[in-house]
Amino acid sequence: MKLKNWGGALRKLAFPRSLRSQLLSRSLFILALLLLLIGTVQFVVMKNFLYSNQAETLLSQIRSLPKELLMNGNVFPARRVRDEAAAPAMPQPTQPADGSSSSESPGIPDQSWLPDTSGIGERGPFLFLPDTSLALISKDGEFISRSNESGLPAPQLSEEEYASILKQWENKKAVAYKIAQDHKGNEQLLVFRPAEGPWDWDRLIQMGIATAPLKAIALRQLSIFIILSLLALGGGLMLYLPVLRKTLNPLDRMVNTVEALDAGNLDRRFPSSLGQTEIDRLAKSFNGMLERLQTSFATEREAKEQMRRFIADASHELRTPLTSIHGFLEVLLRGAADKPEQLNAALNSMLGEAKRMKKLVEDLLMLAKLDRQPVVNRTETRLDTLVEEMEPHLRMLAGDRTVSFSLTPDFKSMVDCDKIKQVILNLFHNAVQHTDPTKGAITVSLTMPAKNLARLSVQDNGPGIPAEHLPHVFERFYRSEISRTRKQGGAGLGLSISQSIVQAHGGRIDVQSTAGTGATFWVELPVL
């Protein structure tokens, strides 16, 4: 268990879950990598600069070397020995009779231009600069160190490397420098230059210097950079913590607001502008989500309330005919069945209540279908012809009321004829129920208020609908009367069914009314 706890603690330290800790650790990690990269590049550039500068210095020193240093040693004697061995024997000079020496003896070349080599082989290696090596290399590969004892030992490269360096000099391509190790393991920076002079054309001068001091300078600069980088990281950490805390403050406020929200408190909103683009977008998204949630909860509450009212109203509408039928049956069982007049009246009343209950059940089933998946079988139909077909039935339904039709021809639309007829019948029946049986007047009109739009209106001269009831007239089982027992009207489902049918056709249904002046129900449908 202890090992598990330690493992979990280490994982939390290595992989923090807090956004603030992650931003801080990742920012410091990236900054440390950048500083490390800059330090490495600086070290390489500084070292190359020091090496190039030192190489230029060594080349300048080579140009200022004395000729004696380049001629002293075993280089020139060896060459002279080879020259004398290859040359034919020369006659010895003769002494004149008067004892004087002649510089123009016959057969002997003038050697006055040759250097004084009387000390060749007697002097040891020449120490010209401390921590510096010098060597001479001939074309045939002969290597002579000029600083074996007092200076650094001269590193010796391969014959191929020397031949390549000489070839580059002959092609006027100077070699910048080379890095090599001597036999003691010391790393040296080597520069090369051909020797100048009438007899030194075939020699290459090699000068080297230890690279340890140069590396020490570069490492010292790198150490200073590392120390300054660590100080900068520490100072940046001190400054970054409050800035990070202030930057994440809007996010903390959003978290606190979200924690305070619940289903009954969805009216809180985040500020639309917090000074940060990403946080503002997040706040806008949260506000939109809260609005949708609030709308969903309100819709759910409204749906539950409607369902509660629907169940109560449906129960009431079904209970009323059932109670009536139950009462007539009790009367018949008590002896009214033996009286033909009472029997016929009871049976007729029960038949009416049964029809009413059947109509209610059919309306409920239709609403359920329309709510679930409205299906309409559309055909191209002239709306004026459709209304004219219903005119005899509507006039019979109106009784002694005055009915007038105002139809504009040539209105074609893709509709389900049976369902649109049901809408017209429901609206007309609603007007009949709310008008006087003898003084009532109903007008059915068909117009085109806008392009590609037909309006079918049913207007009556009844008592009208009060303004507070207008928003609810299409709700199921809604009645404007306070009392549940009405002398007129149905169950309150006709307008709800009409609204569902019109919406299934892509149309719109509405009402205009003022109390005391009648009401006008109209339906708008798209036309071809």
C-alpha positions in Angstrom: 0.0 0.0 0.0 2.8 2.4 0.8 4.5 1.7 -2.5 1.2 2.4 -4.3 0.8 5.7 -2.4 4.3 6.7 -3.3 3.7 5.7 -6.9 0.6 7.8 -7.1 2.3 10.8 -5.5 5.2 10.5 -8.0 2.7 10.3 -10.9 0.9 13.4 -9.7 4.2 15.3 -9.5 5.3 14.0 -12.9 2.0 14.4 -14.6 -0.1 17.1 -12.8 -3.8 17.1 -13.5 -4.4 20.8 -12.6 -4.5 23.1 -15.6 -2.5 25.7 -13.8 0.2 23.1 -12.9 0.2 21.7 -16.4 0.6 25.1 -18.1 3.3 26.1 -15.6 5.3 22.8 -15.9 5.0 22.6 -19.7 5.9 26.3 -20.2 9.0 25.9 -18.0 9.9 22.7 -19.8 9.7 24.3 -23.2 11.6 27.3 -22.0 14.3 25.1 -20.5 14.6 23.2 -23.8 14.9 26.5 -25.7 17.6 27.8 -23.3 19.4 24.4 -23.6 19.3 24.7 -27.4 20.5 28.3 -27.4 23.3 27.4 -25.0 24.4 24.5 -27.2 24.3 26.6 -30.3 26.2 29.4 -28.5 28.9 27.0 -27.4 29.4 25.5 -30.9 29.4 29.0 -32.5 31.8 30.4 -29.8 34.1 27.4 -30.2 34.2 27.7 -34.0 34.8 31.4 -33.7 37.7 31.0 -31.3 39.2 28.2 -33.5 38.9 30.4 -36.6 40.4 33.4 -34.9 43.2 31.4 -33.5 43.9 29.9 -36.9 44.2 33.4 -38.4 46.6 34.2 -35.6 48.8 31.2 -36.3 48.9 31.9 -40.0 50.1 35.4 -39.2 52.8 33.9 -37.0 53.9 31.6 -39.7 54.4 34.5 -42.1 56.6 36.2 -39.5 58.8 33.2 -38.7 62.6 33.7 -39.3 64.2 31.8 -42.2 66.8 30.3 -39.8 64.1 28.5 -37.9 62.8 27.0 -41.1 66.3 26.0 -42.4 67.8 24.8 -39.1 67.7 21.1 -38.3 68.1 18.0 -40.6 65.9 19.3 -43.5 68.5 21.1 -45.5 71.5 18.8 -44.8 69.4 15.9 -46.0 68.6 17.7 -49.2 72.2 18.8 -49.7 73.4 15.2 -49.3 70.9 14.0 -51.9 72.0 16.9 -54.2 75.7 16.1 -53.8 75.1 12.4 -54.3 73.2 13.1 -57.5 75.7 15.7 -58.9 78.9 14.7 -60.7 82.2 15.2 -58.9 83.4 18.7 -59.2 87.1 19.6 -59.4 88.7 21.2 -56.4 89.6 24.8 -56.6 93.4 25.6 -57.2 95.4 28.1 -55.2 96.9 30.8 -57.4 100.7 31.3 -57.4 100.4 34.5 -55.5 98.4 32.8 -52.7 95.3 34.7 -53.3 91.9 33.0 -53.6 89.9 33.3 -56.7 86.1 33.4 -56.6 85.9 32.8 -60.3 87.8 29.5 -60.5 87.0 27.7 -63.7 84.5 24.8 -63.3 83.3 25.7 -59.9 79.8 27.3 -59.5 79.3 30.4 -57.4 77.9 29.4 -54.0 77.7 32.8 -52.4 73.9 32.7 -52.3 73.7 29.6 -50.2 72.9 30.2 -46.5 75.4 29.7 -43.8 75.0 26.1 -42.6 78.0 25.9 -40.4 75.8 25.4 -37.3 73.4 22.9 -38.9 73.0 19.8 -36.7 74.7 21.5 -33.8 71.7 23.4 -32.4 68.7 21.7 -31.0 65.0 22.3 -31.7 64.0 25.9 -31.6 61.3 27.0 -29.0 59.5 30.0 -30.5 56.2 30.2 -28.7 54.9 28.4 -25.6 52.1 25.8 -26.1 52.8 25.8 -29.8 54.1 23.1 -32.1 55.9 23.5 -35.5 56.8 21.0 -38.1 58.1 20.9 -41.7 56.7 18.5 -44.2 58.3 17.9 -47.7 56.5 16.6 -50.7 58.1 13.2 -50.4 56.5 12.9 -46.9 59.6 13.7 -44.7 58.3 15.1 -41.4 60.6 17.1 -39.1 59.3 18.5 -35.8 60.8 21.8 -34.7 59.5 21.8 -31.1 60.0 18.3 -29.7 61.7 19.4 -26.5 60.6 22.9 -25.5 57.2 23.3 -27.2 54.3 21.0 -27.8 55.0 17.8 -29.8 53.9 18.3 -33.4 51.1 15.9 -34.4 51.8 14.0 -37.6 49.0 13.4 -40.1 48.9 10.8 -42.7 50.7 11.2 -46.1 47.3 11.3 -47.9 46.2 14.2 -45.7 49.4 16.2 -46.3 49.2 15.5 -50.0 45.6 16.7 -50.0 46.5 19.9 -48.2 49.4 20.6 -50.6 47.1 20.0 -53.5 44.6 22.5 -52.1 47.3 25.1 -51.7 48.4 24.5 -55.2 44.8 25.1 -56.4 44.8 28.3 -54.3 42.3 26.8 -51.8 43.6 27.4 -48.3 42.8 24.9 -45.6 41.2 26.7 -42.6 42.4 24.4 -39.8 42.4 20.8 -38.7 42.1 19.2 -35.2 44.4 16.4 -34.3 46.0 14.8 -31.3 49.7 14.4 -30.7 51.3 11.3 -29.2 50.7 12.6 -25.7 47.0 12.8 -26.3 46.8 16.6 -26.4 44.3 18.0 -28.9 45.8 20.7 -31.1 44.5 23.1 -33.7 46.7 22.9 -36.8 47.2 25.3 -39.6 49.3 24.8 -42.8 51.1 27.1 -45.2 53.8 26.5 -47.9 57.3 27.7 -47.1 58.5 30.7 -49.2 61.9 31.0 -50.8 63.8 29.8 -53.8 64.5 26.4 -52.2 61.4 25.9 -49.9 58.8 25.5 -52.6 58.4 21.9 -51.8 57.9 22.2 -48.1 54.8 22.7 -46.0 54.8 24.5 -42.7 52.6 23.1 -39.9 51.9 25.1 -36.8 49.6 23.9 -34.0 48.4 25.2 -30.7 46.6 23.4 -27.8 42.8 23.7 -27.9 42.3 23.3 -24.2 42.5 27.1 -23.4 40.0 27.8 -26.2 37.6 25.1 -24.9 38.0 26.5 -21.4 36.9 30.0 -22.7 33.9 28.5 -24.5 32.9 26.4 -21.4 33.3 29.4 -19.2 30.9 31.4 -21.5 28.5 28.4 -21.4 28.7 28.2 -17.6 27.8 31.9 -17.4 24.9 31.4 -19.8 23.6 28.5 -17.8 23.7 30.5 -14.5 22.0 33.4 -16.2 19.4 31.0 -17.7 18.7 29.5 -14.3 18.3 33.0 -12.8 16.0 33.9 -15.6 13.9 30.7 -15.1 13.6 31.5 -11.4 12.6 35.1 -12.0 10.2 34.1 -14.8 8.6 31.6 -12.4 8.1 34.3 -9.8 6.5 36.6 -12.4 4.6 33.8 -14.2 2.6 32.5 -11.3 0.6 35.6 -10.6 0.1 36.2 -14.3 -1.1 32.6 -14.8 -3.4 32.9 -11.8 -4.9 36.1 -13.2 -5.3 34.5 -16.6 -7.2 31.5 -15.3 -9.4 33.6 -13.0 -12.2 33.8 -15.6 -12.1 30.0 -15.9 -12.4 29.6 -12.1 -15.4 31.9 -12.1 -17.0 29.8 -14.8 -16.4 26.7 -12.7 -18.0 28.3 -9.6 -21.0 29.4 -11.7 -21.5 25.9 -13.2 -21.2 24.3 -9.7 -24.0 26.7 -8.5 -26.3 25.8 -11.3 -29.1 23.2 -10.9 -32.4 22.3 -12.7 -34.3 25.0 -10.8 -31.7 27.8 -11.3 -30.8 28.0 -14.9 -31.2 31.8 -15.4 -27.6 32.7 -14.5 -25.3 33.6 -17.4 -21.6 34.2 -17.9 -20.3 37.6 -18.9 -20.0 37.8 -22.7 -16.6 39.5 -22.7 -13.9 38.4 -20.3 -10.9 39.7 -22.3 -9.8 36.4 -23.6 -11.0 35.0 -27.0 -11.0 31.4 -26.0 -12.7 32.0 -22.6 -15.3 34.3 -24.4 -16.1 31.6 -26.9 -16.4 29.1 -24.0 -18.7 31.5 -22.1 -20.8 32.0 -25.2 -21.1 28.2 -25.7 -22.1 27.8 -22.0 -24.7 30.5 -22.2 -26.2 28.9 -25.3 -26.2 25.5 -23.6 -27.9 27.0 -20.5 -30.5 28.7 -22.7 -31.2 25.4 -24.4 -31.4 23.6 -21.0 -33.7 26.2 -19.6 -35.9 25.9 -22.7 -35.9 22.2 -22.5 -36.8 22.2 -18.8 -39.5 24.7 -19.4 -40.8 22.7 -22.3 -40.8 19.6 -20.2 -42.6 21.3 -17.4 -45.2 22.6 -19.9 -45.5 19.2 -21.5 -46.1 17.6 -18.1 -48.6 20.3 -17.2 -50.4 19.8 -20.6 -50.3 16.0 -20.1 -51.8 16.5 -16.6 -54.5 18.7 -18.0 -55.0 16.4 -20.9 -55.6 13.4 -18.7 -57.9 15.4 -16.4 -59.9 16.7 -19.4 -60.0 13.4 -21.2 -61.1 11.7 -18.0 -63.8 14.4 -17.5 -65.0 14.2 -21.1 -65.2 10.4 -20.9 -66.7 10.3 -17.5 -69.6 12.6 -18.5 -71.1 10.3 -21.1 -70.4 7.3 -19.1 -72.2 8.8 -16.1 -75.1 9.7 -18.3 -75.3 6.2 -19.7 -75.0 4.7 -16.3 -77.8 6.8 -15.0 -80.2 5.9 -17.9 -79.4 2.2 -17.3 -80.3 2.5 -13.6 -83.6 4.2 -14.6 -84.4 1.4 -17.1 -83.6 -1.3 -14.5 -86.0 0.4 -12.0 -89.0 -0.2 -14.4 -88.7 2.5 -17.0 -88.1 -0.2 -19.6 -91.7 -1.2 -19.4 -92.8 2.3 -20.4 -92.2 2.8 -24.2 -91.9 6.6 -23.9 -89.3 6.5 -21.2 -87.5 3.6 -22.9 -87.2 5.5 -26.2 -86.0 8.7 -24.5 -83.4 6.8 -22.5 -82.1 4.8 -25.5 -81.8 8.0 -27.6 -79.9 9.8 -24.9 -77.6 6.8 -24.4 -77.0 6.7 -28.2 -76.1 10.4 -28.2 -73.7 9.9 -25.4 -72.2 6.9 -27.0 -71.6 8.8 -30.3 -70.1 11.7 -28.3 -67.7 9.2 -26.5 -66.9 7.5 -29.8 -66.1 10.9 -31.4 -63.9 11.8 -28.5 -61.9 8.5 -28.7 -61.5 9.0 -32.5 -60.2 12.6 -32.0 -57.8 11.4 -29.4 -56.5 8.6 -31.7 -56.1 11.1 -34.5 -54.1 13.5 -32.3 -51.9 10.7 -31.2 -51.2 9.8 -34.8 -50.5 13.4 -35.8 -48.2 13.8 -32.9 -46.3 10.6 -33.6 -45.9 10.8 -37.4 -48.3 12.9 -39.4 -49.0 11.2 -42.7 -50.8 13.1 -45.5 -51.5 11.8 -49.0 -51.2 15.0 -51.1 -52.7 15.4 -54.5 -53.0 18.5 -56.8 -56.3 20.1 -55.9 -58.2 23.3 -56.6 -59.1 24.7 -53.2 -62.2 26.6 -54.5 -63.6 23.4 -55.9 -62.9 21.6 -52.6 -64.9 24.2 -50.7 -67.7 24.1 -53.3 -68.0 20.4 -52.8 -68.6 21.0 -49.1 -71.1 23.9 -49.5 -74.3 21.7 -49.3 -73.1 20.0 -46.1 -72.0 23.3 -44.5 -75.4 25.0 -45.3 -77.2 22.1 -43.8 -75.0 22.2 -40.7 -75.6 26.0 -40.3 -79.4 25.6 -40.1 -81.2 29.0 -40.1 -77.9 30.9 -40.0 -76.8 33.1 -42.9 -73.9 31.5 -44.8 -72.0 33.3 -47.6 -69.1 32.1 -49.8 -66.4 34.3 -51.4 -64.0 32.1 -53.4 -61.3 33.2 -55.8 -60.8 30.5 -58.5 -57.7 28.8 -59.8 -56.0 28.1 -56.4 -54.2 24.8 -56.8 -52.3 23.2 -54.0 -50.8 19.9 -53.0 -53.1 18.8 -50.1 -54.8 15.8 -48.6 -58.4 16.5 -49.5 -60.0 14.5 -46.7 -57.9 16.2 -44.0 -58.4 19.7 -45.4 -62.1 19.1 -45.5 -61.9 18.0 -41.9 -60.2 21.3 -41.0 -62.9 23.3 -42.8 -65.6 21.3 -41.1 -64.0 21.9 -37.7 -63.7 25.6 -38.2 -67.2 25.9 -39.6 -68.7 23.8 -36.8 -66.8 26.0 -34.2 -68.5 29.0 -35.8 -71.9 27.4 -35.7 -71.5 26.6 -32.0 -70.7 30.2 -31.1 -73.4 32.0 -33.2 -77.1 32.6 -32.7 -79.2 29.9 -34.4 -81.3 32.5 -36.3 -79.3 35.7 -36.3 -75.9 34.1 -36.8 -73.9 34.9 -40.0 -70.9 32.9 -41.2 -68.7 33.8 -44.2 -66.3 31.4 -45.9 -63.7 33.1 -48.1 -60.7 32.1 -50.2 -58.1 34.7 -51.1 -54.4 35.0 -52.0 -52.8 37.5 -49.7 -49.3 36.8 -50.9 -47.5 35.1 -53.8 -47.7 31.3 -53.6 -49.9 31.5 -50.5 -53.7 30.8 -50.2 -55.8 31.9 -47.2 -59.0 30.2 -46.2 -61.0 32.1 -43.7 -64.2 31.3 -41.6 -65.7 34.4 -40.0 -68.7 34.6 -37.6 -70.6 37.3 -35.8 -70.6 35.5 -32.4 -69.6 36.9 -29.0 -65.9 36.7 -29.9 -63.0 35.5 -27.8 -61.5 37.6 -25.0 -57.9 38.6 -25.5 -56.6 36.6 -22.5 -57.9 33.4 -24.1 -56.6 33.9 -27.7 -53.2 32.3 -27.0 -54.8 29.1 -25.7 -57.6 28.4 -28.2 -55.6 25.7 -30.0 -54.6 23.9 -26.9 -56.3 20.5 -26.3 -59.4 20.5 -24.1 -59.1 24.2 -23.6 -62.3 26.0 -22.9 -62.8 29.7 -22.3 -65.8 29.0 -19.9 -65.0 28.7 -16.3 -67.6 26.1 -15.7 -66.9 22.6 -17.0 -70.5 22.0 -17.9 -71.2 23.8 -21.1 -74.5 24.1 -23.0 -72.7 24.1 -26.3 -69.4 23.0 -27.8 -67.6 19.7 -28.0 -64.6 18.3 -26.1 -62.2 21.0 -27.3 -60.1 18.9 -29.6 -61.3 20.2 -33.0 -59.0 23.2 -33.2 -56.0 21.2 -31.9 -56.6 18.6 -34.7 -57.0 21.3 -37.3 -53.7 22.9 -36.2 -51.8 19.6 -36.4 -53.2 18.9 -39.9 -52.3 22.4 -41.2 -48.8 22.1 -39.8 -48.4 18.7 -41.4 -49.1 20.5 -44.8 -46.5 23.1 -44.1 -49.1 25.8 -43.4 -50.3 28.0 -40.6 -53.5 28.5 -38.7 -54.4 31.5 -36.5 -57.4 33.5 -35.1 -58.3 37.2 -34.9 -61.1 38.2 -32.5 -62.3 41.0 -30.4 -64.8 40.4 -27.6 -68.3 41.2 -28.8 -67.5 41.4 -32.6 -67.1 37.8 -33.5 -64.0 35.8 -34.5 -62.2 34.9 -37.7 -60.2 31.7 -38.0 -57.9 31.5 -41.1 -55.6 28.9 -42.6 -52.7 29.7 -44.9 -51.5 26.9 -47.3 -48.8 27.0 -50.0 -50.1 26.9 -53.6 -48.6 25.9 -56.8 
